[in-house]
């Protein structure tokens, strides 16, 4: 997600708070942009966690697995 899209999300958020509000099309655009932003952040976090290692009590490094593994 680039800065232009983030700026558009912020612009739509300001307009939603104003007395005029958003049109249906703008509300749909805002929802799509928000979903894309959340997916981008989650993807980045997953990538970071995939490259995270944990040291056990014996000093061995192991990859951080999914919960319950």
N, C-alpha and C positions, 0 to 999 in steps of 0.2 A: 504494500500500500504506500503510495507516495504522498508527499505533503499537500499536493493539490486536492486530493480526495479528503484528507483530514480537515483541510480548510473548509471544504464544502460541507462536511458533517457539522462543523462548528457554526457555519453560516445558517444552516437549516435549523440547528438547535436554537440559535438566537431568534430566528423568525418564528419558531414554534412558541416561544415565550412572549412574543409581541401580540398586541391585540388582533392583528389581522390573521395570525395563525398560518397553518400550512394547507395547501391544496392536497387533494387525494394523491396526485402524481408526486408531489414533493414528499409526502409522508411515505410513499412506497420507495422513493429514491433514498430517503434517509434510512429506512429499515434495511435496504439492500447494502448501503454503504456501511452501516453499523455491523451487519453480519460479516461483511468482508473484513472489517477491522478486527473483530473478535477472532475470526478464523486465522488472520495473520498473526495476532498476538499468541494464540494457542499453538500455532505451528512453530513459532519461534521458541516458545517455552519447551515444547516437546523436543525440539532439536537440541536445546541446551541440556535438558535432562538426559537425553540419550548419550551425551558425552560426559556424564557425571559419574565419578567413581566414588565408592565408599570403602574406607579402611575398616576391616573387622578387628576384633580384639587381638588377633595373632599378627596383625600388621600386613595382612594380605589385601591387595586392592581387588575389588570386584565391581562390575558394572551395576549401577542402580537399576533394579528391575521394577516391574509393575507391582502394585500392591498385591500381596498374597503369594508372591513367587518366592 
